[in-house]
Amino acid sequence: MEDSQSLLEKIEYLRNKMTKVALRKGFTSSESISLSQELDHLLNTYEKSKPTKNRLQKNERALSSNKKSGIRRRR
């Protein structure tokens, strides 16, 4: 999986490219639509890679519970 910085750089590059193409060829041109779909895919990948608040809270509760019960994690 790509690191988030690399993904953000690709997103920014593609966003700029899509804007230029859309202004030059039109927002409904096949190239604009293709770039937009590719950008959507990268944005979805980036969002899925970010830890969510619920996932963080769940991990914190599990760690807290393990500490209270004396369970140690293997390394």
Secondary structure, DSSP 8 states (H G I E B T S, - for coil): ---HHHHHHHHHHHHHHHHHHHHHH-TTSHHHHHHHHHHHHHHHHHHHHS--HHHHHHHHHHHHHHHHHT-----
